[in-house]
Amino acid sequence: MNTPSLDNIISLKIPDAVGLTGLSRTRIYDAIRHGHIVKVRAGRQSLVLASSLRAYVESLPRAAPA
């Protein structure tokens, strides 16, 4: 079974973004509110653009070596 990656995904539902990144739902919505992650609507469904999600995660500070 292939592990999903953001390389071949265009958009994700919020719960999928949470599961894929490990970020909390609150953190995802805060990033959307501050314009770091782009949210779009498809009818009643909210989706986040995978490219903006990837850019946001890559912009987070790196952890210090243990």
Backbone as JSON, one array per atom type, in Angstrom:
{
  "sequence": "MNTPSLDNIISLKIPDAVGLTGLSRTRIYDAIRHGHIVKVRAGRQSLVLASSLRAYVESLPRAAPA",
  "N": [[0.84, -1.19, 0.0], [0.56, 2.21, -0.84], [1.88, 5.06, 0.78], [0.18, 8.06, 1.32], [1.18, 11.14, -0.21], [2.0, 14.62, -0.47], [2.87, 15.17, -2.98], [1.4, 14.29, -5.22], [-1.16, 15.21, -4.85], [-3.84, 17.48, -5.13], [-5.72, 18.91, -3.58], [-7.01, 18.82, -0.2], [-9.31, 17.53, 2.25], [-10.04, 19.08, 5.38], [-9.8, 17.31, 7.71], [-8.18, 15.33, 6.53], [-5.87, 16.77, 5.96], [-5.02, 17.31, 8.54], [-4.48, 14.68, 9.44], [-2.46, 13.91, 7.64], [-0.37, 15.73, 8.03], [0.03, 15.86, 10.78], [-0.43, 18.07, 12.24], [-2.52, 19.97, 14.48], [-6.11, 20.37, 14.29], [-6.92, 22.9, 15.06], [-4.54, 24.34, 14.68], [-4.28, 24.15, 11.9], [-6.58, 25.62, 11.09], [-5.93, 28.11, 12.21], [-3.69, 28.77, 10.66], [-4.94, 29.0, 8.19], [-6.63, 31.18, 8.7], [-4.72, 33.19, 9.04], [-3.72, 33.38, 6.53], [-1.71, 31.65, 5.65], [-2.21, 29.1, 4.75], [-4.14, 28.08, 2.02], [-7.59, 28.04, 1.68], [-10.28, 26.6, -0.06], [-13.58, 26.43, -1.49], [-15.79, 23.84, -2.37], [-18.75, 23.57, -3.26], [-20.39, 22.73, -0.38], [-18.21, 21.75, 0.85], [-15.12, 22.24, 2.46], [-11.84, 22.72, 1.36], [-8.28, 22.4, 1.44], [-5.55, 23.77, -0.32], [-3.06, 21.68, -1.47], [-0.5, 22.52, -2.19], [-0.17, 24.92, -0.78], [-0.38, 23.98, 1.8], [1.86, 22.3, 1.97], [3.9, 24.24, 1.63], [3.48, 25.76, 3.94], [4.05, 23.89, 6.02], [6.73, 23.36, 5.42], [7.77, 25.82, 6.02], [7.84, 25.99, 8.74], [9.72, 26.24, 11.81], [12.76, 24.44, 12.09], [13.41, 21.57, 14.12], [15.58, 21.51, 16.92], [18.66, 19.73, 17.04], [18.86, 16.67, 18.85]],
  "CA": [[0.0, 0.0, 0.0], [1.33, 3.43, -0.93], [1.6, 6.1, 1.75], [-0.13, 9.29, 0.59], [2.11, 12.26, -0.08], [1.48, 15.83, -1.08], [3.41, 15.32, -4.33], [0.42, 14.03, -6.27], [-2.47, 15.62, -4.36], [-4.13, 18.89, -5.42], [-6.38, 19.5, -2.42], [-7.38, 17.87, 0.85], [-10.28, 17.93, 3.27], [-9.34, 19.5, 6.6], [-9.36, 16.17, 8.51], [-7.07, 14.66, 5.85], [-4.69, 17.62, 6.16], [-4.61, 17.06, 9.93], [-3.89, 13.35, 9.5], [-1.25, 13.81, 6.83], [0.71, 16.57, 8.56], [0.21, 15.72, 12.22], [-0.81, 19.32, 12.89], [-3.87, 19.94, 15.04], [-7.16, 21.04, 13.53], [-6.84, 24.31, 15.44], [-3.35, 24.91, 14.03], [-4.61, 24.29, 10.48], [-7.51, 26.73, 10.93], [-5.18, 29.35, 12.49], [-2.86, 29.06, 9.48], [-5.87, 29.47, 7.16], [-7.07, 32.52, 9.11], [-3.62, 34.13, 8.87], [-3.34, 33.4, 5.13], [-0.57, 30.78, 5.37], [-2.77, 27.97, 4.01], [-5.26, 28.53, 1.2], [-8.8, 27.22, 1.75], [-11.24, 26.82, -1.14], [-14.88, 25.77, -1.25], [-16.4, 23.06, -3.45], [-20.08, 23.41, -2.67], [-20.33, 22.89, 1.07], [-16.97, 21.14, 1.33], [-13.91, 23.07, 2.54], [-10.62, 22.02, 0.98], [-7.06, 23.2, 1.47], [-4.66, 23.48, -1.44], [-1.91, 20.92, -1.0], [0.73, 23.3, -2.37], [-0.04, 25.88, 0.32], [-0.15, 23.18, 3.01], [3.27, 21.9, 1.92], [4.71, 25.43, 1.86], [3.36, 26.12, 5.35], [4.79, 22.93, 6.84], [8.15, 23.55, 5.16], [8.2, 27.1, 6.6], [7.92, 25.89, 10.2], [11.11, 26.15, 12.27], [13.31, 23.09, 12.24], [13.68, 21.17, 15.49], [17.0, 21.48, 17.28], [19.16, 18.36, 17.19], [18.78, 16.15, 20.22]],
  "C": [[0.88, 1.25, 0.0], [0.91, 4.4, 0.17], [1.3, 7.38, 0.98], [0.94, 10.36, 0.81], [1.5, 13.45, -0.78], [1.96, 16.02, -2.52], [2.36, 15.16, -5.42], [-1.01, 14.38, -5.86], [-2.66, 17.1, -4.64], [-4.75, 19.58, -4.22], [-6.76, 18.4, -1.45], [-8.51, 18.43, 1.69], [-9.48, 18.25, 4.53], [-8.91, 18.29, 7.44], [-8.2, 15.39, 7.87], [-5.78, 15.45, 6.0], [-4.13, 17.42, 7.56], [-3.88, 15.72, 10.02], [-2.57, 13.24, 8.77], [-0.09, 14.59, 7.43], [1.01, 16.33, 10.03], [-0.07, 17.01, 12.97], [-2.22, 19.2, 13.45], [-4.85, 20.67, 14.13], [-7.13, 22.55, 13.8], [-5.67, 24.99, 14.74], [-3.6, 25.12, 12.54], [-5.52, 25.49, 10.27], [-6.84, 28.08, 11.25], [-4.34, 29.75, 11.28], [-3.73, 29.54, 8.32], [-6.28, 30.91, 7.46], [-5.98, 33.57, 8.86], [-3.09, 34.14, 7.42], [-2.15, 32.53, 4.76], [-0.98, 29.55, 4.56], [-4.0, 28.47, 3.29], [-6.41, 27.53, 1.31], [-9.71, 27.6, 0.61], [-12.51, 26.06, -0.8], [-15.29, 25.04, -2.53], [-17.79, 22.71, -2.94], [-20.0, 23.7, -1.19], [-19.03, 22.38, 1.67], [-15.82, 22.15, 1.33], [-12.7, 22.2, 2.22], [-9.44, 22.96, 1.17], [-6.21, 22.79, 0.29], [-3.39, 22.82, -0.91], [-0.62, 21.72, -1.13], [0.92, 24.3, -1.24], [0.2, 25.16, 1.64], [1.32, 22.77, 3.09], [4.17, 23.1, 2.24], [4.67, 25.84, 3.33], [4.19, 25.19, 6.23], [6.29, 23.13, 6.65], [8.67, 24.86, 5.75], [8.33, 27.05, 8.13], [9.38, 25.74, 10.62], [11.54, 24.69, 12.44], [13.59, 22.82, 13.73], [15.19, 21.15, 15.73], [17.44, 20.02, 17.41], [19.14, 17.93, 18.66], [20.14, 15.93, 20.82]]
}
